[in-house]
Amino acid sequence: MLEKTYLLANSGNWFENICRIPNVRLWLERMIKAKWDIYMIVGIHMTRGLLPEADGEVVIAVQYRKVMFQWYWSRHVESTFLEFGGNRWEPLLLFKGSDLEDGEIEEDIVEASLKDVITEEDVKAEGNVYTLDGRVVIFG
């Protein structure tokens, strides 16, 4: 039986770069509004010869990183803050913060990033969750 693992190198940088794309930002905003958790696949583990009826490789494990969102108030950040990273922007569809007395929005800039480690708490609703050798494993 042959096994291979494929990993996306520099997944954090890759994610930051795709966050520059307007349609990606719009999709992320829709997911925030729907209050859905978002995970990005950063690795797959495959095997060949595990199942007699399967030709080629079969995926037996997937590695994820959870997408996290941090909110900022534009009144408290420099304009270069938005220019520095492609993963920060002013949302078109939603605002997390509430209206203040002067009509401004409290938190109106979002930063999307990938969480380094997924915990059991992050995925407890996804199925049977276990920690094996320091890794979170889900059997669904």
Contact map, one row per residue, 1 for C-alpha under 8 A:
11100000000000000000000000000000000000000000001111000000000000000000000000000000000000000000000000000000000000000000000000000000000000000000
11110000000000000000000000000000000000000000001110000000000000000000000000000000000000000000000000000000000000000000000000000000000000000000
11111000000000000000000000000000000000000000111100000000000000000000000000000000000000000000000000000000000000000000000000000000000000000000
01111100000000000000000000000000000000000000111000000000000000000000000000000000000000000000000000000000000000000000000000000000000000000000
00111110000000000000000000000000000000000011110000000000000000000000000000000000000000000000000000000000000000000000000000000000000000000000
00011111000000000000000000000000000000000011100000000000000000000000000000000000000000000000000000000000000000000000000000000000000000000000
00001111100000000000000000000000000000000111000000000000000000000000000000000000000000000000000000000000000000000000000000000000000000000000
00000111111000000000000000000000000000000110000000000000000000000000000000000000000000000000000000000000000000000000000000000000000000000000
00000011111000000000000000000000000000000000000000000000000000000000000000000000000000000000000000000000000000000000000000000000000000000000
00000001111111000000000000000000000000000000000000000000000000000000000000000000000000000000000000000000000000000000000000000000000000000000
00000001111111100000000000000000000000000100000000000000000000000000000000000000000000000000000000000000000000000000000000000000000000000000
00000000011111110000000000000000000000000000000000000000000000000000000000000000000000000000000000000000000000001100000000000000000000000000
00000000011111111000000000000000000000000000000000000000000000000000000000000000000000000000000000000000000000000000000000000000000000000000
00000000011111111100000000000000000000000000000000000000000000000000000000000000000000000000000000000000000000000000000000000000000000000000
00000000001111111110000000000000000000000000000000000000000000000000000000000000000000100000000000000000000000001100000000000000000000000000
00000000000111111111000000000000000000000000000000000000000000000000000000000000000011100000000000000000000000011000000000000000000000000000
00000000000011111111100000000000000000000000000000000000000000000000000000000000000001100000000000000000000000000000000000000000000000000000
00000000000001111111100100000000000000000000000000000000000000000000000000000000000001000000000000000000000000000000000000000000000000000000
00000000000000111111110110000000000000000000000000000000000000000000000000000000000001110000000000000000000000010000000000000000000000000000
00000000000000011111110110000000000000000000000000000000000000000000000000000000000001100000000000000000000000000000000000000000000000000000
00000000000000001111111110000000000000000000000000000000000000000000000000000000000000000000000000000000000000000000000000000000000000000000
00000000000000000011111111000000000000000000000000000000000000000000000000000000000000000000000000000000000000000000000000000000000000000000
00000000000000000000111111100000000000000000000000000000000000000000000000000000000000000000000000000000000000000000000000000000000000000000
00000000000000000111111111110000000000000000000000000000000000000000000000000000000000000000000000000000000000000000000000000000000000000000
00000000000000000011111111111000000000000000000000000000000000000000000000000000000000000010000000000000000000000000000000000000000000000000
00000000000000000000011111111100000000000000000000000000000000000000000000000000000000000011100000000000000000000000000000000000000000000000
00000000000000000000001111111110000000000000000000000000000000000000000000000000000000000000000000000000000000000000000000000000000000000000
00000000000000000000000111111111000000000000000000000000000000000000000000000000000000000000000000000000000000000000000000000000000000000000
00000000000000000000000011111111100000000000000000000000000000000000000000000000000000000011110000000000000000000000000000000000000000000000
00000000000000000000000001111111110000000000000000000000000000000000000000000000000000000000100000000000000000000000000000000000000000000000
00000000000000000000000000111111111111000000000000000000000000000000000000000000000000000000000000000000000000000000000000000000000000000000
00000000000000000000000000011111111100000000000000000000000000000000000000000000000000000000000000000000000000000000000000000000000000000000
00000000000000000000000000001111111100000000000000000000000000000000000000000000000000000000010000000000000000000000000000000000000000000000
00000000000000000000000000000111111100000000000000000000000000000000000000000000000000000000000000000000000000000000000000000000000000000000
00000000000000000000000000000011111110000000000000000000000000000000000000000000000000000000000000000000000000000000000000000000000000000000
00000000000000000000000000000011111111000000000000000000000000000000000000000000000000000000000000000000000000000000000000000000000000000000
00000000000000000000000000000010001111100000000000000000000000000110000000000000000000000000000000000000000000000000000000000000000000000000
00000000000000000000000000000010000111110000000000000000000000000110000000000000000000000000000000000000000000000000000000000000000000000000
00000000000000000000000000000000000011111000000000000000000000011110000000000000000000000000000000000000000000000000000000000000000000000000
00000000000000000000000000000000000001111100000000000000000000011110000000000000000000000000000000000000000000000000000000000000000000000000
00000000000000000000000000000000000000111111000000000000000001111000000000000000000000000000000000000000000000000000000000000000000000000000
00000011001000000000000000000000000000011111000000000000000001111000000000000000000000000000000000000000000000000000000000000000000000000000
00001111000000000000000000000000000000001111100000000000000001110000000000000000000000000000000000000000000000000000000000000000000000000000
00001110000000000000000000000000000000001111110000000000001111100000000000000000000000000000000000000000000000000000000000000000000000000000
00111100000000000000000000000000000000000011111000000000001111000000000000000000000000000000000000000000000000000000000000000000000000000000
00111000000000000000000000000000000000000001111100000000111110000000000000000000000000000000000000000000000000000000000000000000000000000000
11110000000000000000000000000000000000000000111111000000111100000000000000000000000000000000000000000000000000000000000000000000000000000000
11100000000000000000000000000000000000000000011111100001110000000000000000000000000000000000000000000000000000000000000000000000000000000000
11000000000000000000000000000000000000000000001111110101100000000000000000000000000000000000000000000000000000000000000000000000000000000000
10000000000000000000000000000000000000000000001111110100010000000000000000000000000000000000000000000000000000000000000000000000000000000000
00000000000000000000000000000000000000000000000111111100000000000000000000000000000000000000000000000000000000000000000000000000000000000000
00000000000000000000000000000000000000000000000011111110000000000000000000000000000000000000000000000000000000000000000000000000000000000000
00000000000000000000000000000000000000000000000000111110000000000000000000000000000000000000000000000000000000000000000000000000000000000000
00000000000000000000000000000000000000000000000011111111110000000000000000000000000000000000000000000000000000000000000000000000000000000000
00000000000000000000000000000000000000000000000000011111100000000000000000000000000000000000000000000000000000000000000000000000000000000000
00000000000000000000000000000000000000000000000110000111110000000000000000000000000000000000000000000000000000000000000000000000000000000000
00000000000000000000000000000000000000000000011110000111111000000000000000000000000000000000000000000000000000000000000000000000000000000000
00000000000000000000000000000000000000000000011101000101111100000000000000000000000000000000000000000000000000000000000000000000000000000000
00000000000000000000000000000000000000000001111000000000111111000000000000000000000000000000000000000000000000000000000000000000000000000000
00000000000000000000000000000000000000000001111000000000011111000000000000000000000000000000000000000000000000000000000000000000000000000000
00000000000000000000000000000000000000000001110000000000001111100000000000000000000000000000000000000000000000000000000000000000000000000000
00000000000000000000000000000000000000001111100000000000001111110000000000000000000000000000000000000000000000000000000000000000000000000000
00000000000000000000000000000000000000001111000000000000000011111000000000000000000000000000000000000000000000000000000000000000000000000000
00000000000000000000000000000000000000111110000000000000000001111100000000000000000000000000000000000000000000000000010000000000000000000000
00000000000000000000000000000000000000111100000000000000000000111110000000000000000000000000000000000000000000000111110000000000000000000000
00000000000000000000000000000000000011110000000000000000000000011111000000000000000000000000000000000000000000000111110000000000000000000000
00000000000000000000000000000000000011110000000000000000000000001111100000000000000000000000000000000000000000011110000000000000000000000000
00000000000000000000000000000000000000000000000000000000000000000111110000000000000000000000000000000000000000011110000000000000000000000000
00000000000000000000000000000000000000000000000000000000000000000011111000000000000000000000000000000000000001111000000000000000000000000000
00000000000000000000000000000000000000000000000000000000000000000001111100000000000000000000000000000000000001110000000000000000000000000000
00000000000000000000000000000000000000000000000000000000000000000000111110000000000000000000000100000000001111100000000000000000000000000000
00000000000000000000000000000000000000000000000000000000000000000000011111011000000000000000000000000000001111100000000000000000000000000000
00000000000000000000000000000000000000000000000000000000000000000000001111111000000000000000000000000000111110000000000000000000000000000000
00000000000000000000000000000000000000000000000000000000000000000000000111111100000000000000000000000000001110000000000000000000000000000000
00000000000000000000000000000000000000000000000000000000000000000000000011111000000000000000000000000000000000000000000000000000000000000000
00000000000000000000000000000000000000000000000000000000000000000000000111111100000000000000000000000000000000000000000000000000000000000000
00000000000000000000000000000000000000000000000000000000000000000000000111111110100000000000000000000000000000000000000000000000000000000000
00000000000000000000000000000000000000000000000000000000000000000000000001011111110000000000000000000000000000000000000000000000000000000000
00000000000000000000000000000000000000000000000000000000000000000000000000001111111000000000000000000000000000000000000000000000000000000000
00000000000000000000000000000000000000000000000000000000000000000000000000000111111100000000000000000000000000000000000000000000000000000000
00000000000000000000000000000000000000000000000000000000000000000000000000001111111110010000000000000000000000000000000000000000000000000000
00000000000000000000000000000000000000000000000000000000000000000000000000000111111111011000000000000000000000000000000000000000000000000000
00000000000000000000000000000000000000000000000000000000000000000000000000000011111111000000000000000000000000000000000000000000000000000000
00000000000000000000000000000000000000000000000000000000000000000000000000000001111111000000000000000000000000000000000000000000000000000000
00000000000000010000000000000000000000000000000000000000000000000000000000000000111111110000000000000000000000000000000000000000000000000000
00000000000000011111000000000000000000000000000000000000000000000000000000000000011111111000000000000000000000000000000000000000000000000000
00000000000000111011000000000000000000000000000000000000000000000000000000000000000011111000000000000000000000111000000000000000000000000000
00000000000000000010000000000000000000000000000000000000000000000000000000000000110011111100000000000000000011110000000000000000000000000000
00000000000000000000000000000000000000000000000000000000000000000000000000000000010001111110000000000000000011100000000000000000000000000000
00000000000000000000000000000000000000000000000000000000000000000000000000000000000000011111000000000000000111000000000000000000000000000000
00000000000000000000000011001000000000000000000000000000000000000000000000000000000000001111111000000000000111000000000000000000000000000000
00000000000000000000000001001000000000000000000000000000000000000000000000000000000000000111110000000000000000000000000000000000000000000000
00000000000000000000000001001100000000000000000000000000000000000000000000000000000000000011111000000000000000000000000000000000000000000000
00000000000000000000000000001000100000000000000000000000000000000000000000000000000000000011111100000000000000000000000000000000000000000000
00000000000000000000000000000000000000000000000000000000000000000000000000000000000000000010111111000000101100000000000000000000000000000000
00000000000000000000000000000000000000000000000000000000000000000000001000000000000000000000011111000000001100000000000000000000000000000000
00000000000000000000000000000000000000000000000000000000000000000000000000000000000000000000001111100000111100000000000000000000000000000000
00000000000000000000000000000000000000000000000000000000000000000000000000000000000000000000001111110000111000000000000000000000000000000000
00000000000000000000000000000000000000000000000000000000000000000000000000000000000000000000000011111111110000000000000000000000000000000000
00000000000000000000000000000000000000000000000000000000000000000000000000000000000000000000000001111111110000000000000000000000000000000000
00000000000000000000000000000000000000000000000000000000000000000000000000000000000000000000000000111111000000000000000000000000000000000000
00000000000000000000000000000000000000000000000000000000000000000000000000000000000000000000000000111111000000000000000000000000000000000000
00000000000000000000000000000000000000000000000000000000000000000000000000000000000000000000000000111111100000000000000000000000000000000000
00000000000000000000000000000000000000000000000000000000000000000000000000000000000000000000000000111111110000000000000000000000000000000000
00000000000000000000000000000000000000000000000000000000000000000000000010000000000000000000001011110011111100000000000000000000000000000000
00000000000000000000000000000000000000000000000000000000000000000000000010000000000000000000000011110001111100000000000000000000000000000000
00000000000000000000000000000000000000000000000000000000000000000000001111000000000000000000001111000000111110000000000000000000000000000000
00000000000000000000000000000000000000000000000000000000000000000000001111000000000000000110001110000000111111000000000000000000000000000000
00000000000000000000000000000000000000000000000000000000000000000000001111000000000000011110000000000000001111100000000000000000000000000000
00000000000000000000000000000000000000000000000000000000000000000000111100000000000000011110000000000000000111110000000000000000000000000000
00000000000000000000000000000000000000000000000000000000000000000000111100000000000000111000000000000000000011111000000000000000000000000000
00000000000000010010000000000000000000000000000000000000000000000011110000000000000000110000000000000000000001111100000000000000000000000000
00000000000100110000000000000000000000000000000000000000000000000011100000000000000000100000000000000000000000111110000000000000000000000000
00000000000100100000000000000000000000000000000000000000000000001111000000000000000000000000000000000000000000011111000000000000000000000000
00000000000000000000000000000000000000000000000000000000000000001111000000000000000000000000000000000000000000001111110000000000000000000000
00000000000000000000000000000000000000000000000000000000000000001100000000000000000000000000000000000000000000000111110000000000000000000000
00000000000000000000000000000000000000000000000000000000000000001100000000000000000000000000000000000000000000000011111000000000000000000000
00000000000000000000000000000000000000000000000000000000000000011100000000000000000000000000000000000000000000000011111101100000000000010000
00000000000000000000000000000000000000000000000000000000000000000000000000000000000000000000000000000000000000000000111111100000000000010000
00000000000000000000000000000000000000000000000000000000000000000000000000000000000000000000000000000000000000000000011111110000111000010000
00000000000000000000000000000000000000000000000000000000000000000000000000000000000000000000000000000000000000000000001111110000000000000000
00000000000000000000000000000000000000000000000000000000000000000000000000000000000000000000000000000000000000000000011111110000000000000000
00000000000000000000000000000000000000000000000000000000000000000000000000000000000000000000000000000000000000000000011111111110100000000000
00000000000000000000000000000000000000000000000000000000000000000000000000000000000000000000000000000000000000000000000111111111100000000000
00000000000000000000000000000000000000000000000000000000000000000000000000000000000000000000000000000000000000000000000000111110000000000000
00000000000000000000000000000000000000000000000000000000000000000000000000000000000000000000000000000000000000000000000000111111100000000101
00000000000000000000000000000000000000000000000000000000000000000000000000000000000000000000000000000000000000000000000000111111100000000111
00000000000000000000000000000000000000000000000000000000000000000000000000000000000000000000000000000000000000000000000000010111110000000111
00000000000000000000000000000000000000000000000000000000000000000000000000000000000000000000000000000000000000000000000100110111111000011110
00000000000000000000000000000000000000000000000000000000000000000000000000000000000000000000000000000000000000000000000100000001111100011100
00000000000000000000000000000000000000000000000000000000000000000000000000000000000000000000000000000000000000000000000100000000111111111000
00000000000000000000000000000000000000000000000000000000000000000000000000000000000000000000000000000000000000000000000000000000011111111000
00000000000000000000000000000000000000000000000000000000000000000000000000000000000000000000000000000000000000000000000000000000001111100000
00000000000000000000000000000000000000000000000000000000000000000000000000000000000000000000000000000000000000000000000000000000001111110000
00000000000000000000000000000000000000000000000000000000000000000000000000000000000000000000000000000000000000000000000000000000001111111000
00000000000000000000000000000000000000000000000000000000000000000000000000000000000000000000000000000000000000000000011100000000111101111100
00000000000000000000000000000000000000000000000000000000000000000000000000000000000000000000000000000000000000000000000000000000111100111110
00000000000000000000000000000000000000000000000000000000000000000000000000000000000000000000000000000000000000000000000000000111110000011111
00000000000000000000000000000000000000000000000000000000000000000000000000000000000000000000000000000000000000000000000000000011100000001111
00000000000000000000000000000000000000000000000000000000000000000000000000000000000000000000000000000000000000000000000000000111000000000111
